[in-house]
Amino acid sequence: TLVSLASAAASIFSDPAVKTNIKPLDDDEVLARSERVPAYEYEYRKELGPKFGGLKMGPMADDFAREYGGDRHTIPMPKLMGVLWAKQNALARKLKKLEAA
């Protein structure tokens, strides 16, 4: 159905039963890698149309690809979401350590 197709498109396939080579991440490395991908404020060129209008912020695809892989033109949303999830976990653990000190 249309609803299940929309749900599948908005979901990320993440069942551990279909994954291999699962390893924990090092918080310091997660943060160091994300620092090597600068964030910018920008607008898309007007000829791309109104759906691209307005001020945006985030990384550039070529910077992201240098650190995490990719085609240098787009950023795969599942990969971006994984990077952001890992970063927020690393920052939360770092904050807890600072608060405990």
Secondary structure, 3 states (H helix, E strand, C coil): CHHHHHHHHHCCCCCHHHCCCCCCCCHHHHHHHHHCCCEEEECCCHHHCHHHCCCEEEECHHHHHHHHCCCCCCCCHHHHHHHHHHHHHHHHHHHHHHHHC
